[in-house]
Amino acid sequence: MSSLPVSRRRLLQAAGAGALASAAGLGPLGGGPAAAAVVPPVRPDLGVSAYPFTLGQVRLTAGRWLDNQNRTLSYLRFVDVDRLLYNFRANHRLSTGSAAATGGWDAPTFPFRTHMQGHLLTAWAQAYAVLGDTTCRAKADYMVAELAKCQANNGAAGFGAGYLSGFPESDFTALEARTLSNGNVPYYCVHKTLAGLLDVWRHTGNTQARDVLLALAGWVDTRTARLSSSQMQAMLGTEFGGMNEVLADIYQQTGDGRWLTAAQRFDHAAVFNPLASNQDQLNGLHANTQVPKWVGAAREYKATGTTRYRDIAANAWRIATGAHTYVIGGNSQAEHFRAPNAIAGYLTNDTCEHCNSYNMLKLTRELWQLDPSRADYFDFYERTLLNHVIGAQNPADSHGHVTYFTPLNPGGRRGVGPAWGGGTWSTDYNSFWCCQGTGVEINTKLMDSIYFYNGTTLTVNLFVPSVLTWTQRGITVTQNTTFPVSDTTTLTLSGTMSGSWSIRLRIPSWTTGATISVNGTVQSVTATPGSYATVTRTWAAGDTIAVKLPMRVIMRAANDNADVQAITYGPAVLCGNYGSTTPAGLPALTVSTITRTSTSSLAFTATANGATVNIGPFHDAQGFNYTVYWNTGAAAVTYKLVNVGSGLVLGIQDMSTVDGGLALQWDDSGTADHNWVMVTDGSAVRFRNVNSGKVLGVENMSTADNARVLQWSDNGTADHRWTLIDNGDGTHRIRNVNSGKLLAILNGSVARGAQAVQDPDNGSADNRWRLVRLT
């Protein structure tokens, strides 16, 4: 949410069941998920080539993810629906009975009250879909029935047909006239209600939720249809959540083109046009006002096939993850995007709003289904889910309350509320921030992106203790792992199987030397980091697949300062435990001293500021002050790379600072792009360009001769690592770890501007380099 009285957060789905139920006498946990009650969409998504399993087909087993789910489930079963209905009933001129009002962002005087209820509808519906929890279903059913009564009383309340909210319809009149000044973000709240009702309908089969949903959507359509294009675009300057997303989803669910037309009215030209042109104009924008719009663009592409929508979503993802994202996967400082690559300068107590990462996960999932060969999508998903989202829940709280911001300043500590309202962790009834809403949503669907399928091919994207019941094929897959403490996960097959079929396994970019074994025998399959390995065979019940993904310490530099770095180990970000003390600044870390001290936990030690510091996984950093980023400046050494064949130096074309900027040779003119920091990475090094902060790699991780060398974000792929071979005459060969080929110049050219490529070790002069130390 915006720190000013203007902006509100976003959401996604909602929940419910079938029959109406009283809040009293809610039933016990049901015996199993109600997969048969799921209402499928009328229209299939266009362009997808990977499909999720229904929520009830995947169950979490013992581990941190299940612990998060259980704490959230406890809260969902506890919270009083009548208190949550207070503002709806009061606004629609119905009795609030004996219910007490709620507080925080749902207080009766708070501008954008009644956004949280949509999040809870989604969470209740998901809890029923996943676990068959009839208590959650009954709460959703009861809320839907009472919302229907509110909607039915609109004539007496003086509202238009279908209207449903906790604040008067006159706020929309002021919004359209651009005179709204009370801090409300009306369509933001309506989006949450629509999404919640939609989820109750599609996850539980509650047809009353459908009726209330379509009546409210009809009110939106009628209200917006009468506005001119310029009026509509002006109105979109106020945060509106994911209205384009939810209306496109209703179109997919019903097949009624009315809802697609309404969705497209919410296409925000001021945001979409630059993204369609691949321009980063995010600086200064309220971050999570934008991300739901991007998710909406992805959904609109899948509804229409219009490639502009796909490009907007994909460009937004690339820009946000490449130039605006901290090492834990989160983005934003004080809820706003900063200048591209501005990371080290914004390590504060109000970084990484939880909602942003939740919505970036949604966007990532949408995009990956369009191109399931892109392992980098789920590398980001894994990093963000583990380090930011899982860690945002307070494990000491039985109701699973969350932090709004995740501080990244030295001496930061989780448990920081929003600027508007303050506080530490969310509460049962007196916070109801946006991040509390997305917190209950994500922690009831943590299993939804572990497995996907296409035909008979199974894809395993995440390494989480879980059981997949592939009911369509009569197959069960049980995944056992302590990942990321262990580098190995084991999949065991059971059920009835016949014929040959494939299992695709994500090989993360951060690993090297990955192996896949079936029944104890290592398989001869390609397991390139940053790709998928596929095992195809005639499987049998009892078969086991062991996936070993060796981990190592990799230092990740901030985009804007190569000296400011974070420690990662596999997918896990590590942090220093400073107890109750607060470092005066970024501690000076001696990277070479980082040592793992346990095989049963991610426990490390290192030397920082001359003293020993305990290092551990950031997702478990609770109840103490920590540092995620460190000062490693003493180890930074800058070089020029001079080609022996031409005498020219290696630089980046046009001094580019973007991913994909081409490496070439040029006169030694003294520009910053000719300078490279050599970062030690185990037995190899990475070359970080001083001008851009990017590292030297090979296009598309190619292993082919003459593949172009370029710069890219430091995402840990093997092609970013190089080994130095001393020729004994003051020159070196620079061998790529991924391909085994040498850094060279295309065709041995001596011309200024010739492209750098990788080449076989053929003894030519252009394969040799002088490393001229500058600092």
C-alpha distance (Angstrom), angle and dihedral (degrees) to the residues before:
residue distance angle dihedral
M1 . . .
S2 3.75 . .
S3 3.75 117.1 .
L4 3.83 86.5 -132.7
P5 3.82 124.4 69.5
V6 3.77 91.0 -96.8
S7 3.77 118.7 67.6
R8 3.76 132.8 66.2
R9 3.69 135.4 -169.2
R10 3.78 132.9 -109.7
L11 3.74 140.3 -121.2
L12 3.74 145.0 -174.8
Q13 3.78 128.2 -145.0
A14 3.81 143.8 3.2
A15 3.77 143.8 -153.1
G16 3.77 150.4 -132.3
A17 3.78 144.0 127.4
G18 3.75 140.4 -126.3
A19 3.77 119.8 -81.1
L20 3.79 125.6 41.9
A21 3.77 115.9 -98.7
S22 3.75 137.2 -171.1
A23 3.77 119.0 -118.6
A24 3.77 86.6 -123.4
G25 3.76 120.1 79.8
L26 3.79 96.4 20.2
G27 3.76 110.2 -173.7
P28 3.79 130.7 -113.5
L29 3.76 126.6 -98.6
G30 3.79 108.4 -60.6
G31 3.75 124.8 -122.6
G32 3.77 98.3 -108.6
P33 3.80 146.9 -18.5
A34 3.77 117.8 -64.9
A35 3.78 96.2 -127.2
A36 3.80 91.5 155.9
A37 3.81 91.0 60.6
V38 3.79 94.3 61.3
V39 3.80 110.8 116.9
P40 3.81 107.8 -142.0
P41 3.80 120.8 -144.7
V42 3.78 118.7 -97.9
R43 3.80 91.6 -134.5
P44 3.82 124.0 51.2
D45 3.78 118.3 -132.8
L46 3.79 112.6 -100.6
G47 3.79 123.3 -126.1
V48 3.79 99.1 16.2
S49 3.78 124.4 132.6
A50 3.81 101.3 175.7
Y51 3.77 125.8 57.5
P52 3.81 132.1 -157.4
F53 3.75 123.8 -130.1
T54 3.78 117.0 -117.3
L55 3.78 113.2 -91.8
G56 3.81 93.2 -107.2
Q57 3.80 93.1 57.2
V58 3.80 95.4 68.5
R59 3.80 124.4 56.7
L60 3.76 127.4 -175.1
T61 3.80 118.0 -129.5
A62 3.80 131.0 -158.7
G63 3.80 113.7 -35.1
R64 3.79 144.4 82.1
W65 3.79 93.6 -62.8
L66 3.81 92.4 54.9
D67 3.81 89.6 46.5
N68 3.81 89.4 55.7
Q69 3.79 90.9 48.6
N70 3.79 93.1 49.6
R71 3.79 93.8 50.8
T72 3.80 91.0 50.6
L73 3.80 91.2 46.4
S74 3.80 89.1 54.4
Y75 3.80 90.0 56.4
L76 3.80 93.6 45.5
R77 3.80 91.0 53.2
F78 3.82 90.8 46.9
V79 3.80 106.1 46.6
D80 3.83 116.6 102.5
V81 3.82 112.9 -119.7
D82 3.81 94.2 -160.3
R83 3.80 90.5 59.0
L84 3.80 89.2 49.9
L85 3.82 89.5 52.3
Y86 3.81 94.0 52.6
N87 3.82 97.1 98.0
F88 3.80 94.8 41.2
R89 3.80 92.1 51.5
A90 3.79 94.2 44.5
N91 3.80 92.9 49.0
H92 3.81 93.4 47.5
R93 3.83 91.5 48.5
L94 3.79 97.0 -109.3
S95 3.79 127.2 132.4
T96 3.80 116.5 -89.2
G97 3.80 89.3 -155.3
S98 3.76 115.0 -158.1
A99 3.80 94.6 -34.0
A100 3.78 117.9 128.3
A101 3.77 118.8 -128.8
T102 3.78 119.3 -108.9
G103 3.79 125.1 -122.4
G104 3.76 141.5 -141.8
W105 3.79 113.9 39.8
D106 3.82 90.0 -6.1
A107 3.78 97.4 52.7
P108 3.84 113.8 130.5
T109 3.80 90.9 -110.1
F110 3.81 97.8 42.4
P111 3.83 111.0 112.9
F112 3.80 101.2 -129.3
R113 3.78 99.4 33.3
T114 3.82 119.4 157.0
H115 3.78 98.9 44.6
M116 3.82 94.1 107.9
Q117 3.79 94.2 62.1
G118 3.80 92.0 67.5
H119 3.79 90.6 53.4
L120 3.80 89.7 51.5
L121 3.79 92.3 49.1
T122 3.78 88.2 54.9
A123 3.78 93.0 47.1
W124 3.81 93.6 47.8
A125 3.81 91.0 49.0
Q126 3.78 92.0 48.4
A127 3.81 91.6 47.9
Y128 3.79 88.7 54.3
A129 3.80 93.3 45.1
V130 3.81 92.7 48.3
L131 3.78 101.8 37.2
G132 3.77 107.5 12.9
D133 3.80 88.2 -117.7
T134 3.80 103.8 176.7
T135 3.81 92.5 -172.2
C136 3.78 89.7 62.5
R137 3.79 91.9 43.3
A138 3.79 91.3 51.9
K139 3.80 92.3 50.0
A140 3.80 89.9 51.7
D141 3.81 91.8 47.0
Y142 3.78 92.0 49.9
M143 3.79 93.4 48.7
V144 3.81 91.5 48.4
A145 3.80 91.4 50.4
E146 3.79 91.9 50.2
L147 3.80 92.5 46.1
A148 3.79 87.7 53.4
K149 3.81 88.4 56.3
C150 3.81 89.9 50.8
Q151 3.78 90.8 50.6
A152 3.80 91.5 47.2
N153 3.81 90.6 56.3
N154 3.81 94.6 57.6
G155 3.80 93.1 110.2
A156 3.80 91.6 58.8
A157 3.80 91.4 43.1
G158 3.79 92.7 51.0
F159 3.81 95.4 -116.5
G160 3.78 130.9 132.6
A161 3.79 121.1 -98.6
G162 3.81 112.5 -76.2
Y163 3.81 96.4 14.1
L164 3.81 114.3 144.1
S165 3.79 125.7 174.2
G166 3.77 146.3 109.1
F167 3.82 94.5 -110.4
P168 3.81 132.1 55.7
E169 3.79 122.8 -81.2
S170 3.81 87.8 -123.4
D171 3.80 88.2 79.1
F172 3.81 87.3 70.1
T173 3.78 90.8 51.5
A174 3.79 89.3 54.4
L175 3.80 90.7 44.2
E176 3.80 91.4 55.1
A177 3.80 91.1 47.3
R178 3.83 90.0 48.4
T179 3.82 89.8 -123.3
L180 3.81 98.2 109.8
S181 3.80 106.3 124.4
N182 3.80 106.2 156.5
G183 3.81 95.0 93.3
N184 3.79 95.8 -104.5
V185 3.79 122.4 142.8
P186 3.80 98.4 -164.5
Y187 3.79 102.4 -178.1
Y188 3.78 89.8 47.0
C189 3.81 88.1 63.5
V190 3.80 94.5 42.1
H191 3.79 89.4 52.2
K192 3.80 90.5 57.8
T193 3.79 92.2 49.9
L194 3.80 92.7 47.9
A195 3.79 92.4 48.2
G196 3.78 92.2 47.9
L197 3.79 93.4 50.3
L198 3.79 90.9 46.8
D199 3.78 91.3 53.3
V200 3.79 92.8 48.7
W201 3.79 89.2 52.9
R202 3.78 98.4 45.1
H203 3.83 98.5 37.3
T204 3.81 99.2 41.3
G205 3.79 106.1 19.7
N206 3.81 94.8 -120.0
T207 3.81 103.8 161.7
Q208 3.80 93.1 -169.5
A209 3.81 87.2 62.4
R210 3.80 87.0 54.4
D211 3.79 91.9 51.8
V212 3.81 94.5 48.6
L213 3.81 89.6 44.5
L214 3.79 95.2 52.7
A215 3.80 92.4 45.0
L216 3.81 91.1 53.7
A217 3.81 91.5 43.8
G218 3.81 88.0 50.6
W219 3.79 89.5 54.0
V220 3.83 89.1 52.4
D221 3.79 91.6 49.1
T222 3.79 93.6 48.8
R223 3.79 92.4 45.8
T224 3.80 96.3 49.0
A225 3.84 97.2 37.8
R226 3.79 90.9 69.6
L227 3.81 93.8 56.4
S228 3.79 122.7 92.1
S229 3.78 118.3 -120.9
S230 3.80 91.3 -104.8
Q231 3.81 91.7 49.1
M232 3.78 90.5 49.6
Q233 3.79 94.0 48.7
A234 3.80 90.9 48.5
M235 3.80 90.1 51.5
L236 3.81 90.3 51.9
G237 3.78 87.6 68.0
T238 3.82 85.3 83.0
E239 3.79 115.6 74.3
F240 3.81 110.8 -93.1
G241 3.79 103.9 173.0
G242 3.78 114.3 -138.7
M243 3.80 100.3 -31.5
N244 3.80 90.3 143.7
E245 3.80 89.5 51.0
V246 3.80 98.3 49.9
L247 3.81 94.7 42.9
A248 3.81 90.4 49.6
D249 3.81 87.5 50.0
I250 3.81 90.6 51.8
Y251 3.81 88.1 51.2
Q252 3.80 90.3 52.4
Q253 3.79 91.3 45.4
T254 3.82 96.0 49.4
G255 3.80 106.5 21.7
D256 3.82 89.8 -132.7
G257 3.82 109.1 140.3
R258 3.80 90.5 -152.2
W259 3.78 89.4 80.2
L260 3.80 94.7 50.6
T261 3.80 89.7 52.9
A262 3.78 89.3 51.2
A263 3.80 91.7 46.8
Q264 3.78 92.8 53.9
R265 3.80 91.5 54.5
F266 3.80 85.4 69.0
D267 3.84 93.5 58.2
H268 3.79 99.6 122.7
A269 3.80 105.5 -143.0
A270 3.81 95.2 -166.1
V271 3.80 88.9 60.4
F272 3.81 101.4 30.8
N273 3.80 99.7 47.8
P274 3.83 97.1 60.8
L275 3.79 91.1 43.7
A276 3.79 91.8 50.3
S277 3.82 85.9 56.5
N278 3.83 90.9 46.9
Q279 3.81 92.1 -114.3
D280 3.79 121.9 150.4
Q281 3.80 104.9 -136.6
L282 3.80 96.0 147.8
N283 3.80 97.6 113.3
G284 3.79 109.6 122.1
L285 3.81 96.7 6.4
H286 3.78 120.9 128.9
A287 3.77 98.2 -104.0
N288 3.76 105.8 -143.2
T289 3.77 92.4 42.4
Q290 3.81 84.8 68.9
V291 3.80 105.6 40.6
P292 3.84 96.3 66.1
K293 3.81 88.8 52.6
W294 3.80 88.4 55.9
V295 3.79 90.9 50.9
G296 3.78 86.6 50.5
A297 3.79 90.6 53.8
A298 3.80 89.8 54.2
R299 3.79 90.6 50.3
E300 3.81 91.4 47.2
Y301 3.81 89.5 53.1
K302 3.78 90.3 52.9
A303 3.79 89.5 48.8
T304 3.82 96.9 47.4
G305 3.81 110.7 16.1
T306 3.82 88.8 -129.3
T307 3.79 103.2 152.2
R308 3.79 94.0 -151.4
Y309 3.80 88.8 70.9
R310 3.81 90.7 50.9
D311 3.79 91.1 49.4
I312 3.80 92.2 49.9
A313 3.79 91.6 52.4
A314 3.81 95.3 43.4
N315 3.80 93.9 45.6
A316 3.79 91.2 48.0
W317 3.80 90.4 52.4
R318 3.79 93.3 48.2
I319 3.80 93.5 47.1
A320 3.80 94.9 45.2
T321 3.80 96.6 45.4
G322 3.79 95.4 40.3
A323 3.80 102.3 43.1
H324 3.81 108.6 15.8
T325 3.80 107.4 37.8
Y326 3.79 130.6 102.5
V327 3.78 121.4 -140.7
I328 3.83 92.7 -95.5
G329 3.82 90.0 59.9
G330 3.79 95.7 -106.6
N331 3.78 126.2 120.1
S332 3.81 139.8 -158.7
Q333 3.79 135.3 53.8
A334 3.79 117.0 -135.0
E335 3.82 83.7 -3.0
H336 3.82 92.9 -63.1
F337 3.77 136.4 105.2
R338 3.78 113.4 -117.2
A339 3.80 129.6 -155.7
P340 3.81 115.8 -53.2
N341 3.81 111.7 -75.2
A342 3.82 92.9 5.5
I343 3.79 99.6 143.4
A344 3.80 112.0 121.9
G345 3.79 91.2 48.3
Y346 3.80 91.9 56.9
L347 3.79 106.0 51.0
T348 3.79 96.9 135.7
N349 3.79 142.9 139.9
D350 3.82 92.5 -94.6
T351 3.78 103.7 54.1
C352 3.80 128.2 126.7
E353 3.78 109.1 23.3
H354 3.80 108.1 -146.8
C355 3.83 95.7 -130.3
N356 3.79 91.9 59.0
S357 3.78 92.8 59.3
Y358 3.79 92.3 44.4
N359 3.78 89.8 55.7
M360 3.81 93.4 42.4
L361 3.80 87.3 56.1
K362 3.79 89.1 53.8
L363 3.80 91.0 49.4
T364 3.80 91.9 47.3
R365 3.79 92.2 51.5
E366 3.80 91.9 49.1
L367 3.80 92.3 51.1
W368 3.80 95.7 44.4
Q369 3.80 91.1 56.0
L370 3.80 87.0 59.4
D371 3.81 92.2 52.0
P372 3.81 111.4 18.0
S373 3.80 91.6 175.8
R374 3.82 88.1 73.7
A375 3.80 102.7 96.9
D376 3.81 88.9 171.9
Y377 3.79 89.4 72.5
F378 3.77 90.7 62.2
D379 3.79 93.4 39.0
F380 3.81 84.9 63.4
Y381 3.80 92.2 41.6
E382 3.80 91.8 52.3
R383 3.80 93.6 47.1
T384 3.79 94.2 47.9
L385 3.78 97.1 42.5
L386 3.80 94.0 48.6
N387 3.78 102.4 39.0
H388 3.79 102.6 32.8
V389 3.79 112.2 18.8
I390 3.81 102.4 35.0
G391 3.80 89.5 42.7
A392 3.81 93.4 49.8
Q393 3.80 92.0 74.8
N394 3.80 118.0 86.0
P395 3.83 106.9 -123.1
A396 3.81 90.3 -163.6
D397 3.82 91.0 63.0
S398 3.80 116.4 82.5
H399 3.82 89.5 -151.3
G400 3.79 94.0 53.0
H401 3.79 98.5 -121.6
V402 3.79 118.6 -174.6
T403 3.77 143.6 -141.2
Y404 3.79 118.0 -114.2
F405 3.80 95.9 -150.0
T406 3.79 126.4 28.3
P407 3.82 104.7 -145.9
L408 3.80 118.8 -137.2
N409 3.79 98.7 -178.6
P410 3.82 116.4 114.9
G411 3.79 104.9 -88.8
G412 3.80 92.9 22.8
R413 3.79 121.6 152.2
R414 3.80 130.9 -164.7
G415 3.78 116.8 -107.8
V416 3.81 106.6 75.9
G417 3.79 121.8 146.4
P418 3.81 129.0 -154.1
A419 3.77 125.7 -74.7
W420 3.80 88.0 -114.9
G421 3.79 102.5 64.7
G422 3.77 100.7 -1.8
G423 3.77 121.8 -153.1
T424 3.77 131.7 131.9
W425 3.82 114.7 -105.9
S426 3.78 126.0 9.1
T427 3.82 116.6 -94.7
D428 3.78 139.3 -147.9
Y429 3.82 97.4 -97.7
N430 3.80 111.2 -9.9
S431 3.78 106.4 67.3
F432 3.84 115.0 34.5
W433 3.79 91.9 169.2
C434 3.76 121.0 170.7
C435 3.81 89.6 -104.3
Q436 3.79 90.4 56.0
G437 3.80 87.2 55.3
T438 3.77 95.5 49.6
G439 3.80 87.8 42.6
V440 3.80 93.3 62.4
E441 3.79 89.9 44.6
I442 3.79 98.8 51.7
N443 3.79 94.6 41.8
T444 3.80 91.2 57.2
K445 3.81 93.8 52.2
L446 3.79 105.0 36.3
M447 3.78 89.1 128.7
D448 3.80 97.7 55.6
S449 3.80 97.7 95.7
I450 3.79 103.7 38.0
Y451 3.81 95.3 91.5
F452 3.80 135.0 24.9
Y453 3.79 133.7 172.1
N454 3.79 142.9 -157.0
G455 3.77 113.9 -169.0
T456 3.80 105.7 -46.5
T457 3.82 94.4 -21.3
L458 3.80 117.1 105.9
T459 3.82 120.9 -156.5
V460 3.80 121.3 -158.8
N461 3.79 109.6 -158.9
L462 3.80 103.9 164.1
F463 3.77 132.8 39.9
V464 3.78 104.1 -134.7
P465 3.82 132.5 137.0
S466 3.79 101.9 -99.2
V467 3.79 148.3 127.4
L468 3.80 123.2 -125.2
T469 3.80 116.6 -159.3
W470 3.79 104.3 -162.4
T471 3.78 93.5 -166.1
Q472 3.79 94.8 175.7
R473 3.81 89.4 64.2
G474 3.79 102.0 27.2
I475 3.82 91.3 -117.7
T476 3.80 129.2 134.2
V477 3.81 122.4 -161.8
T478 3.81 117.8 -164.8
Q479 3.80 117.1 -165.7
N480 3.80 117.7 -160.4
T481 3.78 120.7 -174.7
T482 3.79 146.1 129.5
F483 3.81 89.4 -148.6
P484 3.01 127.3 -170.9
V485 3.82 90.7 25.5
S486 3.78 86.3 54.0
D487 3.79 123.1 37.8
T488 3.81 93.6 -141.6
T489 3.78 134.2 78.4
T490 3.80 125.5 -174.2
L491 3.80 126.0 -150.5
T492 3.81 118.4 -161.9
L493 3.79 121.5 -164.8
S494 3.76 125.7 -147.8
G495 3.78 137.1 164.5
T496 3.78 131.4 52.6
M497 3.79 117.1 -30.4
S498 3.77 134.1 172.9
G499 3.78 136.6 173.0
S500 3.76 129.9 8.5
W501 3.80 119.7 -51.5
S502 3.78 138.5 159.1
I503 3.77 139.0 -112.5
R504 3.83 116.8 -160.9
L505 3.78 117.1 -157.2
R506 3.79 124.9 -166.0
I507 3.80 112.1 -122.7
P508 3.82 103.8 -158.8
S509 3.78 120.9 -133.3
W510 3.82 91.0 -123.0
T511 3.82 95.2 65.3
T512 3.80 133.1 79.4
G513 3.77 127.9 -167.4
A514 3.80 95.8 22.5
T515 3.81 115.6 -179.2
I516 3.79 133.8 -166.4
S517 3.77 120.7 -156.3
V518 3.79 128.4 -171.2
N519 3.79 115.3 -157.6
G520 3.80 88.9 -17.0
T521 3.81 96.9 -49.7
V522 3.80 118.7 113.7
Q523 3.78 110.1 -124.8
S524 3.79 125.1 -133.1
V525 3.79 95.9 -126.4
T526 3.77 130.2 131.1
A527 3.80 109.8 -102.4
T528 3.78 103.2 178.6
P529 3.80 114.7 174.1
G530 3.79 110.5 -107.5
S531 3.80 94.8 27.9
Y532 3.80 143.0 73.1
A533 3.78 126.1 -89.2
T534 3.78 116.0 -150.2
V535 3.80 126.9 -154.5
T536 3.79 113.8 -167.5
R537 3.79 120.9 -174.9
T538 3.76 144.7 116.8
W539 3.78 99.7 -76.8
A540 3.78 125.6 -153.4
A541 3.76 134.5 -161.2
G542 3.80 109.0 -86.4
D543 3.79 95.2 31.5
T544 3.80 114.2 140.4
I545 3.79 128.1 -155.2
A546 3.79 115.8 -160.7
V547 3.80 115.2 -164.5
K548 3.79 115.0 -164.7
L549 3.80 116.3 -166.3
P550 3.80 109.2 -179.9
M551 3.78 113.6 -143.3
R552 3.77 131.4 -153.4
V553 3.76 137.5 174.0
I554 3.80 111.1 -85.6
M555 3.79 121.4 -178.6
R556 3.82 113.1 -139.8
A557 3.77 115.4 -155.7
A558 3.78 124.2 -146.9
N559 3.80 110.3 -106.9
D560 3.78 93.0 -117.8
N561 3.80 101.9 39.0
A562 3.78 123.3 37.5
D563 3.80 90.1 -163.9
V564 3.81 93.3 60.4
Q565 3.78 107.3 77.2
A566 3.79 142.4 164.2
I567 3.79 127.7 -145.3
T568 3.79 118.8 -120.2
Y569 3.77 130.4 -178.7
G570 3.77 112.7 -169.9
P571 3.82 105.2 -47.0
A572 3.80 93.5 -23.7
V573 3.78 124.4 98.7
L574 3.80 110.5 -145.0
C575 3.79 125.9 -147.0
G576 3.77 137.9 -169.0
N577 3.82 118.8 -108.9
Y578 3.80 109.7 -132.7
G579 3.80 97.0 169.0
S580 3.79 110.1 -151.1
T581 3.79 95.3 -22.2
T582 3.79 126.0 98.4
P583 3.81 119.5 -143.3
A584 3.79 113.8 -128.4
G585 3.79 89.3 -126.9
L586 3.77 139.9 -26.2
P587 3.81 105.6 -31.0
A588 3.81 114.8 -117.6
L589 3.79 103.9 -115.1
T590 3.77 124.7 -156.8
V591 3.78 97.2 -145.7
S592 3.79 95.3 -163.4
T593 3.82 90.5 63.6
I594 3.81 96.3 62.1
T595 3.81 104.5 121.0
R596 3.78 131.9 172.5
T597 3.79 109.8 -129.4
S598 3.82 102.7 -175.8
T599 3.79 138.5 41.2
S600 3.79 93.3 -160.7
S601 3.80 96.5 55.9
L602 3.79 139.2 20.7
A603 3.80 92.1 -98.8
F604 3.81 119.1 150.7
T605 3.76 138.6 161.1
A606 3.79 130.6 -150.3
T607 3.77 140.5 169.2
A608 3.80 116.9 -106.3
N609 3.80 125.8 168.0
G610 3.79 86.0 -1.9
A611 3.81 94.9 -60.7
T612 3.79 134.1 98.2
V613 3.81 114.2 -101.8
N614 3.80 127.4 -169.3
I615 3.78 111.5 -124.2
G616 3.81 125.1 -160.3
P617 3.80 144.6 155.6
F618 3.77 113.8 -59.1
H619 3.80 93.9 -141.1
D620 3.81 87.4 65.6
A621 3.82 95.2 44.3
Q622 3.79 99.9 119.9
G623 3.79 131.1 144.9
F624 3.79 98.1 13.4
N625 3.79 140.6 74.9
Y626 3.77 114.5 -98.4
T627 3.75 144.4 177.2
V628 3.79 122.8 -140.5
Y629 3.79 99.3 177.2
W630 3.80 124.1 53.1
N631 3.77 138.4 -168.2
T632 3.80 107.5 -112.0
G633 3.80 95.6 162.5
A634 3.78 96.8 125.6
A635 3.79 90.0 68.1
A636 3.80 95.9 50.5
V637 3.80 112.5 110.5
T638 3.81 121.5 177.0
Y639 3.80 124.6 -145.6
K640 3.77 141.8 176.8
L641 3.80 115.4 -136.7
V642 3.81 108.6 -140.3
N643 3.80 117.3 -167.9
V644 3.80 111.8 -132.4
G645 3.80 93.9 -149.5
S646 3.79 96.9 53.9
G647 3.79 106.3 16.3
L648 3.81 88.4 -130.9
V649 3.82 125.2 126.0
L650 3.78 129.8 -117.6
G651 3.81 115.4 -108.4
I652 3.80 142.3 145.7
Q653 3.79 123.0 -89.1
D654 3.82 111.8 -98.5
M655 3.82 89.1 -8.6
S656 3.82 87.3 -80.1
T657 3.79 119.0 -173.4
V658 3.81 97.2 -166.2
D659 3.78 130.9 100.0
G660 3.79 108.9 -89.0
G661 3.80 96.6 30.6
L662 3.81 104.1 155.7
A663 3.79 122.6 -116.2
L664 3.80 114.6 -132.5
Q665 3.79 140.9 154.8
W666 3.80 123.5 -98.2
D667 3.76 144.0 162.7
D668 3.80 113.6 -70.7
S669 3.81 92.6 -102.7
G670 3.79 96.7 154.6
T671 3.80 98.6 -112.1
A672 3.80 117.4 151.4
D673 3.80 94.0 -117.0
H674 3.84 88.0 69.0
N675 3.80 90.1 64.7
W676 3.79 122.8 86.9
V677 3.79 132.2 -171.8
M678 3.79 111.1 -143.0
V679 3.81 106.9 -141.4
T680 3.78 116.3 -164.2
D681 3.81 112.0 -127.2
G682 3.78 109.1 178.1
S683 3.81 107.7 -70.5
A684 3.80 90.4 -15.4
V685 3.80 136.8 57.7
R686 3.78 137.6 -135.7
F687 3.80 121.1 -141.1
R688 3.81 110.4 -138.4
N689 3.78 117.0 -165.9
V690 3.80 111.6 -127.4
N691 3.80 93.2 -146.7
S692 3.81 99.7 48.7
G693 3.78 105.1 20.2
K694 3.82 88.5 -131.0
V695 3.79 124.9 126.2
L696 3.79 131.1 -123.3
G697 3.81 115.2 -100.8
V698 3.79 144.3 146.1
E699 3.80 123.0 -92.0
N700 3.82 111.4 -96.4
M701 3.82 89.2 -9.9
S702 3.80 86.5 -79.5
T703 3.78 121.2 -178.0
A704 3.82 93.4 -163.7
D705 3.80 127.1 114.0
N706 3.82 113.7 -96.1
A707 3.82 93.8 16.4
R708 3.78 107.1 158.8
V709 3.78 121.3 -102.6
L710 3.81 115.5 -137.8
Q711 3.78 143.1 153.9
W712 3.79 125.0 -91.4
S713 3.77 141.6 168.7
D714 3.79 112.0 -75.7
N715 3.82 96.6 -104.3
G716 3.80 97.3 148.5
T717 3.81 101.0 -107.0
A718 3.80 116.3 155.9
D719 3.82 93.7 -116.9
H720 3.82 88.3 67.4
R721 3.80 90.4 64.9
W722 3.81 122.4 84.8
T723 3.78 133.1 -178.2
L724 3.80 121.7 -143.7
I725 3.80 117.7 -133.5
D726 3.79 112.7 -164.0
N727 3.82 110.7 -138.0
G728 3.82 91.5 -163.6
D729 3.81 94.0 -120.9
G730 3.80 100.7 81.4
T731 3.80 93.2 -83.9
H732 3.79 132.8 98.7
R733 3.74 140.1 -154.3
I734 3.80 111.8 -134.9
R735 3.80 111.0 -146.7
N736 3.81 123.2 -164.5
V737 3.80 111.6 -127.5
N738 3.80 93.5 -146.1
S739 3.80 99.9 48.3
G740 3.82 104.2 20.1
K741 3.80 89.1 -131.8
L742 3.79 128.1 124.9
L743 3.77 132.4 -109.1
A744 3.81 105.2 -107.3
I745 3.81 145.0 146.3
L746 3.79 120.5 -95.0
N747 3.81 110.8 -93.2
G748 3.81 90.0 -11.2
S749 3.81 89.4 -77.4
V750 3.80 119.6 -179.8
A751 3.81 92.5 -164.3
R752 3.76 123.9 118.8
G753 3.83 109.5 -105.5
A754 3.82 95.7 25.2
Q755 3.80 113.1 153.2
A756 3.80 121.7 -105.4
V757 3.81 112.2 -128.5
Q758 3.78 140.1 163.8
D759 3.78 116.5 -97.6
P760 3.82 139.4 -178.7
D761 3.78 115.7 -92.7
N762 3.82 93.2 -97.9
G763 3.80 99.4 147.9
S764 3.80 95.7 -110.4
A765 3.81 119.1 149.2
D766 3.80 93.2 -118.0
N767 3.83 88.0 64.2
R768 3.80 90.4 65.1
W769 3.80 127.7 79.2
R770 3.78 138.2 -173.3
L771 3.80 113.8 -139.1
V772 3.80 105.5 -146.0
R773 3.78 109.8 -164.2
L774 3.80 114.9 -139.3
T775 3.83 102.5 174.1
